[in-house]
Amino acid sequence: MHNAAYAALGMDRVYVAFHVTPDAIAVAIRSIAALGILGVNLTVPHKEAGARMISDLSDEGRILGAINCIVNRNGKLHGDNTDARGLERDLRDLGVKMRGGRAIVIGAGGAGAAATLACIRMGAREIVIANRTRSRATAVARRIRLAAGSATIAVSGLDALTDASLLSYTAAIINATPMGLVTRSFADLDYKATPETCFFYDTVYAAEPTAFVRPAIALGRRYADGAGMLINQGELAFRLFNGVASPKGVMRRALLERLGRKS
């Protein structure tokens, strides 16, 4: 996506991937300024560790306790997180309605925190963070409550995904875990207990429908995967790194072509 935007703008820059293990993340981050790198994206499992290593954080990075961008500003490193903004923009483009309703976020990592913040901004009245480890969900809820306003944030184990009384009044369910990307199946989820208007969103993306959205498709429910979120956060990151916007539609076309998809 980034390289397609550079080509379209005629910019002599390149975006490359570095495989960095958790034990080397501190050294890698310290090397950004020394090597004159304009900026980097962080992905799993480095988002939360990165936030702890950067002193100059955006408000969003501080609230989420995770960053996915580090920008080199004349040798000073600035951390930001474009995930929540990217997800919110995609949800709005998709016409997802959750104002005054309940949203369930599956996962309590960096993506889960970003999804929770996006749901707050979408006007959800209640957000339930469902996670295998309740203590992690509680920690995310504690941080996000600073930005929750009038929204209620509750925490639960994954048993919430089979609670018909909870699911029956749910406007949207967002998977913010790698489940389905690293496994063929998904956690037990009572799709039939959700209302017909419930929207299923998977932050994971792939060429084919993910394990999370396949049952929703079978029931005729509305759904999307995280390709749109990735495109949006990529466009935001491109502006942070380069000081200019990527040409409209270029990043989208590049990603969808790589995935072999039209939409």
Backbone torsions as a table, in degrees:
resi	resn	phi	psi	omega
1	MET	NA	-50.5	-178.5
2	HIS	-63.4	-43.2	-178.5
3	ASN	-67.2	-32.3	175.1
4	ALA	-64.5	-39.5	178.8
5	ALA	-67.9	-40.4	177.2
6	TYR	-61.4	-43.1	180.0
7	ALA	-63.0	-42.3	-179.0
8	ALA	-65.3	-32.8	-179.7
9	LEU	-91.0	-6.2	-178.4
10	GLY	67.9	30.9	-178.5
11	MET	-92.2	134.2	-178.8
12	ASP	-85.0	67.9	179.5
13	ARG	-140.0	159.8	-178.8
14	VAL	-142.0	145.2	178.1
15	TYR	-109.5	123.4	-177.2
16	VAL	-129.1	160.7	179.8
17	ALA	-99.3	137.2	174.3
18	PHE	-119.6	129.3	175.8
19	HIS	-89.1	108.7	-177.1
20	VAL	-118.3	123.8	178.4
21	THR	-81.8	157.0	-177.8
22	PRO	-54.5	-35.2	-178.4
23	ASP	-74.1	-10.2	-179.0
24	ALA	-111.4	2.6	-173.5
25	ILE	-63.1	-38.5	-179.2
26	ALA	-63.1	-44.1	179.1
27	VAL	-64.4	-41.9	-179.3
28	ALA	-61.9	-43.9	-179.4
29	ILE	-66.0	-41.2	178.4
30	ARG	-63.8	-24.6	-177.2
31	SER	-78.9	-16.2	-175.2
32	ILE	-57.0	-53.0	-178.8
33	ALA	-66.7	-41.2	-177.6
34	ALA	-62.3	-34.7	-178.1
35	LEU	-89.1	-4.4	179.8
36	GLY	71.2	26.4	177.5
37	ILE	-74.2	132.9	-177.0
38	LEU	-67.3	-36.0	-179.3
39	GLY	179.4	164.3	178.2
40	VAL	-138.3	153.8	167.7
41	ASN	-98.3	141.6	173.2
42	LEU	-108.4	139.7	175.2
43	THR	-125.9	-177.6	179.8
44	VAL	-55.3	131.2	9.5
45	PRO	-107.2	30.5	-167.9
46	HIS	-100.4	-4.6	-170.7
47	LYS	-64.9	-44.9	-178.1
48	GLU	-74.8	-39.3	177.2
49	ALA	-62.2	-40.5	179.0
50	GLY	-60.2	-39.5	-179.6
51	ALA	-64.2	-32.4	179.4
52	ARG	-74.9	-18.1	-175.1
53	MET	-98.9	-9.6	-178.0
54	ILE	-110.7	124.6	-177.8
55	SER	-82.1	-30.1	-178.7
56	ASP	-95.8	95.6	-177.6
57	LEU	-112.7	147.3	170.3
58	SER	-68.5	163.6	177.0
59	ASP	-57.3	-39.6	-178.7
60	GLU	-65.9	-42.1	177.7
61	GLY	-62.8	-37.4	-179.9
62	ARG	-69.6	-44.2	-179.7
63	ILE	-63.8	-43.8	-176.1
64	LEU	-78.8	-21.2	-176.6
65	GLY	67.3	24.0	-178.2
66	ALA	-155.9	148.4	176.4
67	ILE	-131.4	150.9	173.5
68	ASN	-121.6	1.0	177.5
69	CYS	-134.4	137.4	167.5
70	ILE	-125.0	123.9	-177.9
71	VAL	-109.9	132.1	177.7
72	ASN	-90.0	106.9	179.7
73	ARG	-106.0	87.3	-179.7
74	ASN	53.9	43.6	176.3
75	GLY	94.1	-10.9	176.5
76	LYS	-102.6	129.1	-175.2
77	LEU	-91.5	131.4	179.9
78	HIS	-119.5	131.4	-179.9
79	GLY	-103.6	138.7	179.1
80	ASP	-142.9	167.3	178.2
81	ASN	-135.1	116.3	-179.0
82	THR	-100.8	2.1	-175.4
83	ASP	-63.3	-49.1	-177.2
84	ALA	-63.4	-43.0	178.9
85	ARG	-65.5	-40.0	178.9
86	GLY	-65.2	-41.5	178.3
87	LEU	-67.8	-45.8	-179.7
88	GLU	-58.3	-43.7	-180.0
89	ARG	-61.5	-40.7	-179.7
90	ASP	-68.1	-43.0	178.6
91	LEU	-59.4	-42.0	179.1
92	ARG	-67.0	-41.7	178.1
93	ASP	-61.8	-32.4	-179.4
94	LEU	-81.8	-6.3	179.5
95	GLY	75.8	25.2	179.9
96	VAL	-71.4	131.8	179.9
97	LYS	-112.9	120.3	174.1
98	MET	-137.2	9.4	179.6
99	ARG	-61.1	125.4	179.7
100	GLY	78.0	1.3	-176.9
101	GLY	-111.3	-168.7	-178.5
102	ARG	-109.0	138.7	173.2
103	ALA	-123.4	144.0	175.3
104	ILE	-113.7	125.6	176.8
105	VAL	-108.9	122.5	179.1
106	ILE	-96.4	115.2	179.9
107	GLY	116.7	144.3	-176.6
108	ALA	-130.3	28.5	172.9
109	GLY	-90.5	-158.5	179.5
110	GLY	-61.2	-40.7	179.4
111	ALA	-67.4	-36.0	177.8
112	GLY	-65.1	-42.0	177.2
113	ALA	-63.1	-43.3	179.3
114	ALA	-63.7	-41.2	179.2
115	ALA	-64.7	-38.9	177.9
116	THR	-62.8	-44.4	178.6
117	LEU	-63.9	-39.9	177.9
118	ALA	-61.8	-40.8	179.4
119	CYS	-64.7	-38.3	176.3
120	ILE	-60.2	-45.9	-179.1
121	ARG	-68.3	-24.4	176.4
122	MET	-80.8	-3.6	175.6
123	GLY	91.3	15.6	178.5
124	ALA	-61.3	139.0	179.2
125	ARG	-79.1	-35.6	-178.8
126	GLU	-139.2	134.3	174.3
127	ILE	-121.4	126.4	176.4
128	VAL	-105.3	119.7	175.4
129	ILE	-94.1	112.3	-179.5
130	ALA	-103.6	122.9	-176.7
131	ASN	-145.9	148.7	179.6
132	ARG	-57.9	-40.1	177.9
133	THR	-105.0	108.9	-174.9
134	ARG	-63.6	-31.6	-177.9
135	SER	-62.7	-36.7	177.4
136	ARG	-67.6	-39.8	177.9
137	ALA	-64.2	-39.0	178.5
138	THR	-63.3	-40.7	179.4
139	ALA	-63.9	-41.7	177.5
140	VAL	-64.2	-46.1	-179.8
141	ALA	-58.8	-40.2	-179.0
142	ARG	-62.4	-42.4	178.9
143	ARG	-68.0	-46.2	-173.0
144	ILE	-71.9	-25.0	-179.3
145	ARG	-58.2	-22.5	177.2
146	LEU	-63.0	-25.4	-179.0
147	ALA	-114.1	9.7	-170.7
148	ALA	-76.8	-22.8	-176.2
149	GLY	61.5	-126.1	-178.6
150	SER	-88.1	-4.6	-178.7
151	ALA	-72.7	146.5	176.1
152	THR	-98.6	133.1	177.1
153	ILE	-115.3	120.0	179.2
154	ALA	-114.1	159.1	178.2
155	VAL	-123.4	152.2	-178.2
156	SER	-156.6	162.4	169.0
157	GLY	-78.8	-177.2	-179.8
158	LEU	-70.5	-7.2	176.2
159	ASP	-64.4	-18.5	176.6
160	ALA	-60.2	-25.5	-175.6
161	LEU	-76.2	-7.1	175.5
162	THR	-121.2	13.5	179.2
163	ASP	-89.0	99.3	-175.3
164	ALA	-59.8	-36.2	-179.0
165	SER	-66.3	-31.2	177.7
166	LEU	-79.2	-44.7	-176.1
167	LEU	-68.6	-29.1	-173.2
168	SER	-65.6	-19.1	179.4
169	TYR	-121.1	40.1	-177.2
170	THR	-108.5	128.6	-178.1
171	ALA	-85.6	-30.8	-177.7
172	ALA	-154.9	144.0	173.9
173	ILE	-124.4	125.5	-177.3
174	ILE	-117.4	122.7	174.2
175	ASN	-87.6	114.9	179.3
176	ALA	-115.5	35.0	176.7
177	THR	-122.4	165.7	175.2
178	PRO	-81.1	3.7	178.5
179	MET	-55.6	135.2	-177.8
180	GLY	94.3	-25.7	174.0
181	LEU	-87.4	-41.8	-179.1
182	VAL	-101.0	-7.7	177.5
183	THR	-131.5	158.8	179.8
184	ARG	-80.7	-22.5	-176.4
185	SER	-117.0	172.4	179.4
186	PHE	-121.6	165.7	177.6
187	ALA	-61.0	158.1	177.6
188	ASP	-59.0	124.7	179.4
189	LEU	-142.8	125.4	-177.9
190	ASP	-84.9	81.4	-177.4
191	TYR	-59.6	-37.1	-175.7
192	LYS	-68.0	-19.1	-179.6
193	ALA	-80.1	-11.3	-179.4
194	THR	-82.6	153.7	176.5
195	PRO	-68.3	158.8	-178.6
196	GLU	-61.7	-22.5	-178.7
197	THR	-86.5	-4.0	-177.1
198	CYS	-64.8	134.4	-179.9
199	PHE	-102.8	133.8	-179.3
200	PHE	-110.1	120.8	-177.4
201	TYR	-125.2	127.4	179.4
202	ASP	-110.5	120.2	177.9
203	THR	-69.2	-17.1	172.2
204	VAL	-75.5	146.4	177.7
205	TYR	-134.0	153.8	-179.3
206	ALA	-160.7	173.2	178.6
207	ALA	-66.6	-34.8	-179.4
208	GLU	-112.6	160.7	178.2
209	PRO	-54.5	139.4	-176.9
210	THR	-79.3	167.7	179.5
211	ALA	-62.2	-28.1	179.3
212	PHE	-72.6	-40.5	-174.8
213	VAL	-90.4	-17.2	-177.1
214	ARG	-57.3	-45.7	177.3
215	PRO	-64.4	-32.7	177.4
216	ALA	-65.2	-40.7	177.5
217	ILE	-61.3	-43.5	-179.2
218	ALA	-61.0	-30.0	179.7
219	LEU	-90.7	-1.1	-179.8
220	GLY	77.4	19.2	179.0
221	ARG	-79.8	155.6	175.3
222	ARG	-75.1	144.7	-174.4
223	TYR	-157.1	165.4	170.7
224	ALA	-160.5	156.6	172.4
225	ASP	-105.7	-174.8	-170.1
226	GLY	-84.4	12.0	179.6
227	ALA	-60.6	-43.0	-179.8
228	GLY	-64.9	-39.7	176.7
229	MET	-61.7	-43.4	-179.9
230	LEU	-62.1	-43.5	179.3
231	ILE	-61.2	-47.7	-177.7
232	ASN	-63.5	-46.3	-179.5
233	GLN	-67.9	-29.7	176.7
234	GLY	-66.7	-41.5	177.5
235	GLU	-63.8	-40.0	177.6
236	LEU	-64.9	-42.4	179.1
237	ALA	-65.3	-38.4	-179.9
238	PHE	-58.9	-43.3	178.6
239	ARG	-65.4	-40.1	178.6
240	LEU	-61.8	-43.3	-176.3
241	PHE	-72.1	-38.4	-167.1
242	ASN	-112.8	-12.9	179.8
243	GLY	77.8	4.0	176.9
244	VAL	-135.8	157.9	178.9
245	ALA	-81.6	148.7	172.2
246	SER	-72.8	148.7	179.6
247	PRO	-59.3	139.0	-175.7
248	LYS	-56.8	127.4	173.9
249	GLY	85.3	-12.2	-174.7
250	VAL	-68.4	-45.7	-179.6
251	MET	-65.6	-40.6	178.9
252	ARG	-59.1	-49.7	-178.7
253	ARG	-61.7	-39.2	-178.6
254	ALA	-64.0	-44.2	-178.8
255	LEU	-68.6	-47.3	-176.9
256	LEU	-64.0	-35.1	176.3
257	GLU	-64.4	-41.6	179.7
258	ARG	-64.6	-36.1	179.9
259	LEU	-81.7	-8.9	-178.4
260	GLY	71.6	32.7	-176.9
261	ARG	-121.3	157.4	175.3
262	LYS	-97.6	-20.1	-178.9
263	SER	-152.9	NA	NA
